[in-house]
């Protein structure tokens, strides 16, 4: 439970710093970067799963 609360607080702090230094444009760029990283993580996860099962990725 403490880890979840810490991550929420950390995300709010990082978001506030990002907004304070770069404005709303920085928030959109950061969100786009996080979305791209999440998509790459999903692709890598599915590729590893398919390789383990002996199927083409």
C-alpha positions in Angstrom: 0.0 0.0 0.0 2.8 2.4 0.8 4.5 1.7 -2.6 1.2 2.7 -4.4 0.9 5.9 -2.4 4.5 6.7 -3.0 4.2 6.2 -6.7 1.1 8.4 -6.9 2.9 11.2 -5.0 6.0 10.8 -7.1 4.0 11.0 -10.3 2.3 14.1 -9.1 5.6 15.7 -8.2 7.2 14.8 -11.5 4.1 16.1 -13.4 4.2 19.4 -11.5 7.9 19.9 -12.2 7.3 19.1 -15.9 4.4 21.5 -16.1 6.3 24.2 -14.3 9.4 24.0 -16.5 7.9 23.2 -20.0 4.2 24.0 -19.7 1.4 22.0 -21.1 3.4 21.1 -24.2 5.9 19.2 -22.0 3.0 17.2 -20.5 1.8 16.1 -23.9 5.4 15.2 -25.0 5.9 13.2 -21.7 2.6 11.4 -22.2 3.5 10.5 -25.8 6.9 9.2 -24.7 5.3 7.1 -21.9 2.8 5.7 -24.4 5.5 4.8 -26.9 7.5 3.1 -24.2 4.5 1.1 -23.1 3.8 0.0 -26.6 7.4 -1.2 -27.0 7.1 -3.1 -23.7 3.9 -4.8 -24.9 5.6 -5.8 -28.2 8.6 -7.2 -26.4 6.5 -9.1 -24.0 4.4 -10.7 -26.7 7.6 -11.5 -28.7 9.2 -13.2 -25.7 5.9 -15.2 -25.0 5.7 -16.3 -28.6 9.3 -17.3 -28.7 8.9 -19.3 -25.5 5.8 -21.1 -27.0 7.6 -21.8 -30.3 5.4 -19.6 -32.4 6.4 -16.8 -34.8 6.2 -13.4 -33.3 
